Amino acid sequence: MRILFLAELADPRVGSWSRLTFDLAGALQAQGHECLVVGAVRSEEEAGESEVMGVPVTNLVSDYPVRWRAWRSLHNPVIDAPLAALLERFRPDVVHAHGLHTHLGYHALTQAREAGAAVVLTAHDVMTFCYQKLTCFHGGEEARGQEHDVVARASKCIPCQRLRFRPGRNARIRSVLERDVHRVTAVSNALAEVLRANRVPVHATVHNGLALRDRLPTEEAVRSLRERVGAGDRPLLAMGGRLHTQKGVGKLLEMLALLAPRHPDLGLLVMGRREVYDAEFAGQARALGVDARVVPTGWLEGDDLPTAYAAADVFVTPSICFDTFGMVNLEAMEHSKPVVATTFGGSAEVVEHGVTGFIANPYDVEGFAAHLDRLLTDRSMARSMGEAGRARLNDRFTLGHMVEGFLDQYDRALAAAGRS
């Protein structure tokens, strides 16, 4: 089978969905399928053919002010000719889209269908109906995150987006999906639910899967990293990924302040870009009196990233946006770490409440912190939940499970396209 992936950011270092695309393509190649990833870059110097993680990549050029994304992502004309040439040359059986929101655009799906391919779209986020990360649905601080207003409408979206609001955008995206896409999948049932509430067709959920490591970090490597980042032997909470208010960094700092009196040695490992932490969150940590407890690692790559997961005692995903899946949950579970994760989005499908960790509302700072306190206090519970999390990962969320799920979707898409 020849499979062409549309993955706007064809760089596995940037974004979990991009890494998942390459993991999937690599695994399919290992089974004998022929794969090609098509991405987008903003300069001619970056464009052309290359290879990433053993997978062929072709980057197309598109450069425009991103404030016009709501218009250009519907149909970006500069993509038409080079993509048509690629489709003609590669002649894919399946085109699998993972990212279209800025440069590749939804018209690429039309081109794929017109070229005779079976077309699959995987929704990794809410941007088929929302302009960003769906931050408005729960009512925020005022409602303590208790609302569930997930349907996009002009009265909500215009005040949020102002001049970036594009009338008819969502209806046009839906029409392309209904006409040109044979299978739409979501990475979680929670995401599928909100997509369907916004009349976006979803045929199935295929959960993300983790490519398991052959070897986990040694105790010596963990000790070395702890010393290098200044964590010492203190108990550590950890969070990782993109550092942003919507990822709940500020909420976790509030929880750290609540936990400090009961856990005087407690630290917080912040695994993300140091410059972002310093600019946006260090001031809040100082104001709360917990700045000395925060251990910002900076951006971690290579062996340092898994070693940081292994160094943590409890992993935390306190997002206050709609966190569609949370690959960081799986990455912590690989190292047998208990996870306390947000109730907003798909984490509850990954973390089994009361078994592999806890699911909690980060707007309820006291309640969320109480779960962290239990795990920090009862090390036996933390250890057993971490082991249960690793078993759950092995049983449900490996790369092999994801590959199997998508091969089934490809077969269904080929049948719908009349190519079975």
The 8 nearest C-alpha neighbors of each residue, nearest first, counted from 0:
[[1, 32, 92, 33, 2, 91, 93, 31],
 [2, 0, 33, 91, 92, 34, 32, 93],
 [1, 3, 34, 93, 91, 94, 92, 33],
 [2, 4, 94, 35, 34, 36, 91, 95],
 [5, 3, 36, 95, 96, 94, 37, 6],
 [4, 6, 96, 37, 97, 36, 95, 7],
 [7, 5, 98, 97, 38, 8, 9, 37],
 [6, 8, 38, 98, 39, 9, 99, 103],
 [9, 7, 10, 6, 38, 17, 39, 13],
 [10, 8, 38, 6, 7, 17, 11, 37],
 [9, 11, 12, 8, 13, 17, 18, 51],
 [12, 10, 18, 17, 13, 9, 21, 14],
 [13, 11, 10, 14, 18, 17, 15, 300],
 [14, 12, 11, 10, 17, 15, 8, 18],
 [15, 13, 17, 16, 12, 18, 11, 10],
 [14, 16, 18, 17, 19, 326, 13, 11],
 [17, 15, 19, 18, 14, 20, 123, 97],
 [18, 16, 11, 20, 19, 15, 14, 10],
 [17, 19, 11, 15, 21, 20, 16, 22],
 [18, 20, 22, 16, 17, 21, 23, 15],
 [21, 19, 17, 23, 18, 22, 24, 16],
 [22, 20, 24, 18, 23, 19, 25, 17],
 [21, 23, 19, 25, 20, 24, 26, 18],
 [22, 24, 20, 26, 21, 25, 19, 27],
 [25, 23, 21, 27, 26, 22, 20, 28],
 [24, 26, 28, 22, 27, 23, 21, 54],
 [25, 27, 29, 23, 28, 24, 22, 30],
 [28, 26, 30, 24, 29, 25, 32, 23],
 [29, 27, 32, 31, 25, 30, 26, 33],
 [28, 30, 26, 27, 31, 25, 32, 24],
 [31, 29, 27, 28, 32, 26, 25, 33],
 [32, 30, 28, 29, 33, 27, 0, 26],
 [31, 33, 28, 0, 27, 30, 1, 34],
 [32, 34, 1, 28, 2, 0, 31, 35],
 [35, 33, 2, 3, 1, 24, 32, 28],
 [34, 36, 3, 55, 56, 4, 2, 37],
 [37, 35, 4, 56, 3, 5, 55, 57],
 [38, 36, 57, 5, 58, 56, 4, 6],
 [39, 37, 7, 58, 9, 6, 8, 59],
 [38, 40, 59, 58, 7, 60, 102, 8],
 [41, 39, 60, 42, 59, 58, 61, 46],
 [40, 42, 62, 61, 60, 39, 43, 45],
 [43, 41, 44, 45, 40, 60, 46, 62],
 [42, 44, 46, 45, 60, 41, 40, 47],
 [43, 45, 42, 46, 47, 41, 40, 60],
 [46, 44, 43, 42, 40, 47, 58, 41],
 [47, 45, 58, 43, 44, 59, 60, 40],
 [48, 46, 58, 57, 49, 59, 45, 43],
 [47, 49, 57, 56, 58, 46, 50, 55],
 [50, 48, 56, 55, 57, 47, 51, 58],
 [49, 51, 55, 54, 56, 53, 52, 48],
 [50, 52, 54, 53, 55, 56, 49, 10],
 [53, 51, 54, 50, 21, 25, 22, 55],
 [52, 54, 51, 50, 55, 25, 21, 28],
 [53, 55, 51, 50, 52, 25, 56, 35],
 [56, 54, 50, 35, 49, 36, 51, 53],
 [57, 55, 36, 49, 50, 48, 37, 35],
 [56, 58, 48, 37, 47, 38, 36, 49],
 [57, 59, 38, 46, 39, 47, 37, 40],
 [60, 58, 39, 46, 40, 38, 57, 61],
 [61, 59, 40, 41, 39, 42, 46, 43],
 [62, 60, 41, 102, 40, 39, 77, 59],
 [61, 63, 41, 60, 64, 42, 40, 102],
 [62, 64, 65, 61, 67, 41, 66, 68],
 [65, 63, 66, 67, 62, 68, 71, 101],
 [64, 66, 68, 67, 63, 101, 62, 69],
 [65, 67, 64, 68, 163, 69, 63, 70],
 [68, 66, 65, 70, 69, 64, 71, 163],
 [67, 69, 71, 65, 70, 72, 101, 66],
 [68, 70, 67, 72, 165, 71, 168, 163],
 [71, 69, 68, 67, 72, 73, 165, 74],
 [72, 70, 75, 68, 73, 74, 69, 67],
 [73, 71, 104, 101, 68, 100, 74, 70],
 [74, 72, 105, 104, 71, 70, 106, 75],
 [75, 73, 106, 71, 104, 72, 76, 105],
 [74, 76, 71, 77, 104, 78, 72, 102],
 [77, 75, 78, 79, 74, 80, 71, 106],
 [76, 78, 79, 75, 61, 80, 60, 81],
 [79, 77, 76, 81, 75, 82, 80, 103],
 [78, 80, 76, 82, 77, 81, 83, 75],
 [81, 79, 83, 82, 78, 84, 77, 76],
 [82, 80, 84, 83, 79, 78, 85, 59],
 [81, 83, 85, 84, 79, 80, 78, 86],
 [84, 82, 80, 86, 85, 81, 79, 87],
 [83, 85, 81, 87, 82, 86, 88, 80],
 [86, 84, 82, 88, 87, 83, 89, 81],
 [87, 85, 83, 90, 89, 84, 88, 82],
 [88, 86, 84, 85, 90, 89, 83, 114],
 [87, 89, 85, 86, 90, 84, 83, 91],
 [90, 88, 86, 91, 87, 85, 1, 3],
 [91, 89, 86, 87, 88, 92, 1, 116],
 [92, 90, 1, 93, 2, 89, 3, 116],
 [91, 93, 116, 1, 2, 117, 0, 90],
 [94, 92, 117, 2, 116, 91, 118, 95],
 [93, 95, 3, 118, 2, 4, 119, 116],
 [94, 96, 119, 4, 120, 118, 5, 3],
 [97, 95, 5, 120, 4, 98, 121, 119],
 [98, 96, 6, 121, 5, 120, 95, 122],
 [97, 99, 6, 7, 96, 100, 5, 8],
 [100, 98, 104, 103, 101, 7, 105, 102],
 [99, 101, 72, 104, 98, 102, 126, 103],
 [102, 100, 72, 68, 99, 104, 103, 71],
 [101, 103, 104, 61, 72, 39, 99, 75],
 [104, 102, 99, 7, 101, 78, 107, 39],
 [105, 103, 72, 99, 73, 74, 102, 106],
 [104, 106, 73, 107, 108, 99, 74, 72],
 [107, 105, 74, 109, 108, 104, 73, 110],
 [106, 108, 110, 105, 109, 104, 111, 103],
 [109, 107, 111, 106, 110, 105, 179, 112],
 [108, 110, 106, 112, 107, 111, 179, 113],
 [111, 109, 107, 113, 108, 112, 114, 106],
 [112, 110, 108, 114, 109, 113, 116, 107],
 [111, 113, 109, 115, 116, 114, 110, 179],
 [114, 112, 110, 115, 111, 109, 116, 179],
 [115, 113, 111, 112, 116, 110, 86, 87],
 [114, 116, 112, 113, 111, 117, 92, 416],
 [117, 115, 92, 93, 112, 111, 114, 118],
 [116, 118, 93, 413, 412, 416, 92, 94],
 [117, 119, 94, 180, 181, 93, 116, 95],
 [120, 118, 95, 182, 183, 180, 181, 94],
 [121, 119, 96, 183, 95, 184, 97, 122],
 [122, 120, 184, 97, 185, 183, 123, 96],
 [123, 121, 185, 124, 184, 120, 186, 97],
 [122, 124, 186, 121, 185, 16, 323, 97],
 [125, 123, 122, 126, 323, 132, 190, 127],
 [126, 124, 127, 129, 128, 132, 133, 194],
 [127, 125, 129, 128, 130, 124, 131, 100],
 [126, 128, 125, 129, 172, 169, 199, 124],
 [127, 129, 126, 169, 125, 151, 130, 197],
 [130, 128, 126, 131, 125, 127, 133, 151],
 [129, 131, 126, 128, 132, 69, 160, 133],
 [130, 132, 129, 133, 126, 125, 134, 124],
 [131, 133, 134, 320, 321, 125, 129, 130],
 [134, 132, 135, 321, 131, 320, 129, 136],
 [133, 135, 320, 132, 136, 321, 319, 245],
 [134, 136, 133, 137, 138, 139, 148, 320],
 [135, 137, 148, 149, 147, 138, 134, 133],
 [138, 136, 146, 144, 147, 139, 145, 135],
 [139, 137, 142, 144, 146, 136, 135, 141],
 [140, 138, 144, 141, 137, 142, 143, 135],
 [141, 139, 143, 142, 144, 362, 138, 137],
 [140, 142, 139, 143, 138, 144, 145, 137],
 [141, 143, 138, 144, 140, 145, 139, 146],
 [144, 142, 140, 362, 145, 141, 139, 363],
 [145, 143, 137, 139, 142, 138, 146, 362],
 [144, 146, 143, 142, 137, 147, 138, 139],
 [147, 145, 137, 138, 144, 148, 136, 142],
 [146, 148, 137, 136, 149, 145, 138, 144],
 [149, 147, 136, 150, 146, 137, 135, 138],
 [148, 150, 136, 147, 193, 151, 196, 133],
 [151, 149, 197, 148, 196, 152, 193, 136],
 [152, 150, 149, 128, 156, 197, 129, 155],
 [153, 151, 154, 155, 156, 150, 157, 197],
 [152, 154, 156, 155, 157, 151, 158, 166],
 [153, 155, 152, 156, 157, 158, 151, 159],
 [156, 154, 153, 152, 157, 158, 159, 151],
 [155, 157, 153, 159, 158, 160, 154, 152],
 [156, 158, 161, 160, 159, 153, 164, 155],
 [159, 157, 161, 156, 160, 155, 154, 153],
 [160, 158, 156, 157, 161, 155, 164, 163],
 [159, 161, 163, 157, 164, 158, 156, 162],
 [160, 162, 157, 158, 163, 164, 159, 156],
 [163, 161, 164, 160, 157, 165, 158, 66],
 [162, 164, 160, 161, 165, 66, 69, 67],
 [165, 163, 160, 162, 161, 157, 166, 156],
 [164, 166, 168, 69, 163, 167, 70, 162],
 [167, 165, 168, 164, 169, 153, 170, 69],
 [166, 168, 170, 169, 171, 165, 172, 164],
 [169, 167, 171, 170, 165, 166, 172, 69],
 [170, 168, 172, 171, 128, 167, 173, 127],
 [171, 169, 173, 167, 172, 168, 174, 128],
 [170, 172, 174, 168, 169, 173, 167, 175],
 [173, 171, 169, 175, 174, 170, 176, 168],
 [174, 172, 176, 170, 171, 175, 199, 177],
 [173, 175, 171, 177, 172, 176, 178, 170],
 [176, 174, 178, 172, 173, 177, 179, 171],
 [177, 175, 180, 173, 174, 179, 178, 172],
 [176, 178, 174, 175, 179, 173, 180, 200],
 [179, 177, 175, 176, 174, 180, 181, 109],
 [178, 180, 109, 176, 175, 112, 177, 108],
 [181, 179, 118, 176, 182, 119, 178, 177],
 [180, 182, 412, 118, 119, 415, 117, 179],
 [183, 181, 119, 412, 180, 202, 184, 120],
 [184, 182, 120, 201, 202, 119, 121, 200],
 [183, 185, 121, 203, 204, 201, 202, 122],
 [184, 186, 122, 204, 191, 187, 121, 205],
 [185, 187, 206, 205, 204, 123, 207, 122],
 [188, 186, 190, 189, 185, 345, 206, 204],
 [187, 189, 191, 190, 204, 192, 345, 185],
 [188, 190, 192, 187, 345, 191, 344, 193],
 [189, 191, 187, 192, 193, 188, 323, 194],
 [190, 192, 188, 194, 189, 185, 193, 195],
 [193, 191, 189, 195, 190, 194, 188, 196],
 [192, 194, 196, 190, 195, 191, 149, 197],
 [195, 193, 199, 191, 197, 196, 192, 190],
 [194, 196, 198, 199, 197, 192, 193, 200],
 [197, 195, 193, 194, 198, 192, 150, 149],
 [196, 198, 194, 195, 199, 150, 193, 151],
 [199, 197, 195, 196, 200, 194, 173, 193],
 [198, 200, 195, 194, 197, 173, 201, 196],
 [201, 199, 195, 198, 202, 183, 177, 194],
 [202, 200, 183, 184, 203, 191, 199, 195],
 [201, 203, 183, 184, 182, 200, 204, 185],
 [204, 202, 184, 201, 205, 185, 183, 191],
 [205, 203, 185, 184, 186, 187, 188, 206],
 [206, 204, 186, 404, 185, 184, 203, 207],
 [205, 207, 186, 187, 204, 208, 401, 396],
 [208, 206, 186, 401, 205, 396, 209, 326],
 [207, 209, 398, 397, 396, 401, 206, 400],
 [210, 208, 397, 398, 211, 396, 329, 207],
 [209, 211, 398, 397, 212, 208, 22, 399],
 [212, 210, 209, 213, 397, 333, 398, 214],
 [213, 211, 214, 210, 215, 333, 209, 305],
 [212, 214, 211, 215, 210, 216, 333, 305],
 [215, 213, 212, 216, 217, 211, 305, 302],
 [214, 216, 217, 212, 213, 334, 305, 306],
 [217, 215, 306, 220, 218, 214, 221, 309],
 [216, 218, 220, 219, 221, 215, 306, 214],
 [219, 217, 221, 220, 222, 216, 223, 309],
 [218, 220, 222, 217, 221, 223, 216, 224],
 [221, 219, 223, 217, 218, 222, 216, 224],
 [220, 222, 218, 224, 223, 219, 310, 306],
 [223, 221, 225, 219, 220, 224, 218, 226],
 [222, 224, 220, 226, 221, 225, 227, 219],
 [223, 225, 227, 221, 226, 222, 228, 220],
 [226, 224, 230, 222, 231, 228, 223, 227],
 [225, 227, 229, 223, 231, 224, 228, 230],
 [226, 228, 224, 225, 229, 223, 230, 222],
 [229, 227, 225, 226, 230, 224, 296, 294],
 [228, 230, 226, 227, 231, 225, 294, 224],
 [231, 229, 225, 228, 226, 233, 232, 294],
 [230, 232, 226, 225, 229, 233, 222, 228],
 [231, 233, 230, 234, 225, 222, 226, 235],
 [232, 234, 264, 231, 265, 235, 230, 266],
 [235, 233, 265, 266, 312, 232, 264, 236],
 [236, 234, 266, 311, 312, 267, 265, 233],
 [235, 237, 267, 313, 314, 311, 312, 268],
 [238, 236, 268, 314, 267, 311, 315, 269],
 [237, 239, 315, 269, 314, 270, 316, 268],
 [240, 238, 270, 271, 269, 237, 241, 327],
 [239, 241, 271, 242, 270, 238, 327, 272],
 [240, 242, 243, 271, 239, 246, 272, 270],
 [243, 241, 271, 240, 246, 275, 248, 276],
 [242, 244, 246, 245, 241, 248, 247, 275],
 [243, 245, 246, 247, 248, 249, 242, 319],
 [244, 246, 319, 320, 247, 243, 318, 134],
 [247, 245, 318, 243, 244, 248, 319, 317],
 [248, 246, 318, 317, 250, 245, 244, 249],
 [247, 249, 251, 250, 244, 246, 252, 243],
 [250, 248, 252, 251, 247, 244, 253, 280],
 [251, 249, 253, 247, 252, 248, 254, 361],
 [250, 252, 254, 248, 253, 249, 255, 247],
 [251, 253, 255, 249, 254, 250, 284, 256],
 [254, 252, 250, 256, 251, 255, 249, 257],
 [255, 253, 251, 257, 256, 252, 368, 364],
 [254, 256, 252, 258, 253, 257, 259, 251],
 [257, 255, 253, 259, 254, 258, 289, 287],
 [258, 256, 254, 255, 259, 253, 260, 368],
 [259, 257, 255, 256, 261, 260, 262, 254],
 [258, 260, 262, 256, 263, 261, 257, 255],
 [261, 259, 262, 263, 258, 257, 256, 264],
 [262, 260, 259, 258, 263, 372, 257, 265],
 [261, 263, 259, 265, 264, 260, 258, 375],
 [262, 264, 259, 265, 260, 261, 258, 266],
 [265, 263, 233, 262, 266, 234, 259, 292],
 [264, 266, 234, 262, 263, 233, 235, 259],
 [267, 265, 292, 235, 293, 234, 236, 233],
 [266, 268, 236, 293, 235, 237, 294, 292],
 [267, 269, 237, 294, 295, 236, 270, 293],
 [270, 268, 295, 238, 237, 294, 271, 239],
 [271, 269, 239, 296, 238, 268, 297, 295],
 [272, 270, 298, 297, 240, 239, 269, 242],
 [271, 273, 297, 298, 275, 274, 276, 242],
 [272, 274, 297, 276, 275, 277, 271, 295],
 [273, 275, 277, 276, 272, 278, 297, 279],
 [276, 274, 278, 273, 272, 277, 279, 242],
 [275, 277, 280, 273, 279, 274, 278, 281],
 [278, 276, 281, 274, 275, 279, 280, 273],
 [279, 277, 275, 276, 274, 280, 281, 282],
 [278, 280, 276, 277, 275, 281, 282, 283],
 [281, 279, 276, 283, 282, 277, 278, 284],
 [280, 282, 277, 284, 283, 276, 285, 279],
 [283, 281, 285, 284, 280, 286, 279, 277],
 [282, 284, 286, 280, 285, 281, 287, 249],
 [283, 285, 290, 281, 287, 289, 282, 286],
 [286, 284, 290, 288, 282, 283, 287, 289],
 [285, 287, 283, 288, 284, 282, 289, 290],
 [288, 286, 284, 285, 289, 283, 256, 253],
 [287, 289, 285, 286, 290, 284, 256, 291],
 [288, 290, 284, 292, 291, 287, 285, 256],
 [289, 291, 284, 285, 292, 293, 288, 281],
 [292, 290, 289, 293, 288, 294, 285, 266],
 [291, 293, 266, 289, 290, 267, 294, 265],
 [294, 292, 267, 290, 291, 266, 295, 268],
 [293, 295, 268, 267, 269, 296, 292, 230],
 [296, 294, 269, 297, 268, 293, 273, 270],
 [297, 295, 270, 269, 294, 228, 298, 271],
 [296, 298, 273, 272, 271, 295, 270, 299],
 [297, 299, 272, 271, 270, 296, 300, 273],
 [300, 298, 304, 303, 297, 270, 301, 296],
 [301, 299, 304, 303, 302, 298, 305, 12],
 [300, 302, 303, 304, 299, 305, 306, 298],
 [301, 303, 304, 305, 306, 300, 216, 299],
 [304, 302, 306, 301, 300, 299, 305, 307],
 [303, 305, 299, 307, 306, 300, 302, 301],
 [306, 304, 308, 307, 303, 302, 309, 216],
 [305, 307, 309, 303, 304, 308, 216, 221],
 [308, 306, 310, 304, 309, 305, 303, 311],
 [309, 307, 305, 306, 310, 311, 331, 304],
 [308, 310, 306, 307, 311, 334, 305, 221],
 [311, 309, 307, 308, 221, 306, 312, 225],
 [312, 310, 235, 308, 309, 313, 237, 236],
 [311, 313, 235, 236, 234, 336, 310, 314],
 [314, 312, 236, 337, 311, 336, 338, 237],
 [313, 315, 338, 237, 236, 238, 337, 339],
 [314, 316, 339, 238, 338, 340, 237, 317],
 [315, 317, 340, 318, 341, 339, 238, 314],
 [316, 318, 247, 341, 361, 340, 315, 246],
 [319, 317, 246, 247, 320, 341, 316, 245],
 [318, 320, 245, 247, 246, 317, 361, 321],
 [319, 321, 134, 245, 318, 322, 133, 132],
 [320, 322, 344, 343, 133, 323, 132, 134],
 [323, 321, 344, 320, 324, 343, 325, 345],
 [322, 324, 344, 345, 190, 321, 124, 325],
 [325, 323, 345, 346, 322, 187, 326, 186],
 [324, 326, 327, 328, 346, 322, 323, 345],
 [327, 325, 328, 329, 324, 330, 15, 207],
 [326, 328, 330, 325, 329, 331, 239, 240],
 [329, 327, 326, 331, 330, 325, 332, 338],
 [330, 328, 332, 326, 331, 327, 333, 392],
 [329, 331, 327, 333, 332, 328, 326, 334],
 [332, 330, 328, 333, 329, 334, 336, 308],
 [333, 331, 335, 329, 389, 334, 388, 336],
 [334, 332, 330, 331, 389, 335, 329, 392],
 [333, 335, 332, 331, 336, 309, 308, 389],
 [336, 334, 385, 332, 386, 389, 333, 388],
 [335, 337, 385, 332, 331, 334, 313, 338],
 [338, 336, 385, 356, 384, 313, 355, 381],
 [339, 337, 356, 314, 315, 313, 340, 336],
 [338, 340, 357, 315, 356, 358, 316, 314],
 [341, 339, 316, 358, 317, 315, 338, 359],
 [342, 340, 317, 359, 343, 360, 358, 318],
 [341, 343, 359, 360, 358, 344, 347, 340],
 [344, 342, 321, 341, 322, 320, 319, 345],
 [345, 343, 322, 323, 321, 189, 346, 342],
 [344, 346, 324, 323, 189, 347, 348, 187],
 [345, 347, 349, 348, 324, 350, 344, 325],
 [346, 348, 350, 349, 345, 358, 351, 342],
 [349, 347, 346, 345, 350, 351, 187, 188],
 [348, 350, 346, 347, 351, 345, 328, 329],
 [351, 349, 347, 355, 346, 348, 352, 356],
 [352, 350, 355, 354, 353, 349, 347, 356],
 [353, 351, 357, 354, 358, 356, 350, 355],
 [352, 354, 357, 356, 355, 351, 384, 358],
 [353, 355, 351, 352, 356, 384, 387, 357],
 [356, 354, 384, 388, 351, 387, 337, 350],
 [357, 355, 338, 337, 339, 353, 352, 354],
 [356, 358, 352, 339, 353, 340, 359, 338],
 [359, 357, 340, 342, 352, 341, 339, 347],
 [360, 358, 342, 341, 367, 361, 340, 357],
 [359, 361, 342, 362, 363, 341, 367, 144],
 [362, 360, 363, 364, 317, 367, 359, 341],
 [363, 361, 143, 364, 360, 144, 140, 250],
 [364, 362, 361, 366, 360, 365, 367, 143],
 [363, 365, 367, 362, 361, 366, 368, 254],
 [366, 364, 368, 367, 363, 369, 254, 257],
 [367, 365, 369, 363, 368, 364, 370, 359],
 [366, 368, 364, 369, 359, 370, 365, 361],
 [367, 369, 371, 365, 254, 370, 366, 364],
 [370, 368, 372, 366, 371, 367, 365, 373],
 [371, 369, 373, 372, 368, 367, 374, 357],
 [370, 372, 368, 374, 369, 373, 375, 367],
 [371, 373, 369, 375, 370, 374, 376, 368],
 [374, 372, 376, 370, 371, 375, 377, 369],
 [373, 375, 381, 377, 371, 376, 372, 378],
 [374, 376, 372, 373, 377, 371, 378, 381],
 [375, 377, 373, 374, 372, 378, 371, 262],
 [378, 376, 374, 380, 379, 375, 373, 381],
 [377, 379, 381, 380, 376, 382, 374, 375],
 [378, 380, 382, 381, 377, 383, 374, 384],
 [381, 379, 383, 378, 377, 382, 384, 374],
 [380, 382, 378, 374, 384, 379, 383, 337],
 [381, 383, 385, 379, 380, 384, 378, 386],
 [384, 382, 386, 380, 385, 381, 387, 379],
 [385, 383, 355, 387, 381, 337, 386, 382],
 [384, 386, 335, 336, 337, 388, 382, 387],
 [385, 387, 335, 383, 389, 388, 384, 382],
 [388, 386, 384, 390, 385, 355, 389, 391],
 [389, 387, 355, 385, 391, 332, 386, 390],
 [388, 390, 332, 392, 335, 386, 333, 391],
 [389, 391, 387, 393, 388, 392, 394, 386],
 [392, 390, 388, 394, 389, 393, 395, 387],
 [393, 391, 396, 389, 390, 395, 394, 388],
 [392, 394, 390, 391, 395, 397, 396, 389],
 [395, 393, 391, 392, 390, 396, 397, 400],
 [396, 394, 392, 393, 391, 397, 400, 208],
 [395, 397, 208, 392, 400, 209, 393, 394],
 [398, 396, 208, 209, 399, 400, 393, 210],
 [397, 399, 208, 209, 210, 401, 400, 402],
 [400, 398, 402, 397, 401, 403, 208, 210],
 [399, 401, 403, 397, 398, 402, 396, 404],
 [400, 402, 404, 398, 208, 399, 403, 207],
 [403, 401, 399, 405, 404, 400, 406, 398],
 [404, 402, 400, 406, 401, 405, 399, 407],
 [405, 403, 401, 407, 402, 406, 205, 400],
 [404, 406, 408, 407, 402, 403, 409, 401],
 [405, 407, 409, 403, 408, 404, 402, 410],
 [406, 408, 405, 410, 404, 409, 411, 403],
 [409, 407, 405, 411, 406, 410, 412, 404],
 [410, 408, 412, 406, 411, 407, 413, 405],
 [411, 409, 413, 407, 408, 412, 414, 406],
 [410, 412, 408, 414, 409, 413, 415, 407],
 [411, 413, 409, 415, 181, 414, 117, 410],
 [414, 412, 418, 416, 410, 117, 419, 415],
 [413, 415, 419, 417, 411, 416, 412, 418],
 [416, 414, 412, 417, 413, 181, 411, 418],
 [415, 417, 413, 414, 418, 117, 412, 181],
 [416, 418, 414, 415, 419, 413, 117, 412],
 [419, 417, 413, 416, 414, 415, 117, 92],
 [418, 414, 413, 417, 410, 416, 415, 411]]
